[in-house]
């Protein structure tokens, strides 16, 4: 068990998804969302 923890901390593995940035769609969504959130599909942009 300790070996698994130690190996996970010291290993230099490559990140599978390095660009896990949120899109701007979270800022367009009202809370709580309506039954149909958008009348047309929004344009997604990454920041």
C-alpha positions, 0 to 999 in steps of 0.5 A: 500500500505504501509503495503505491502511494509513494510511486504515485507521488514521485512518478512523472506521468504525462497528463492525459488532458492538459487543456482541461479548461472550462468553457464560457458556457457556465457563465451563460447558464442561469440558475436554476436552468430553464426547461430548455436552456437555450433557444439556439446553440451558444458558441463555445470559447475556451479561456 
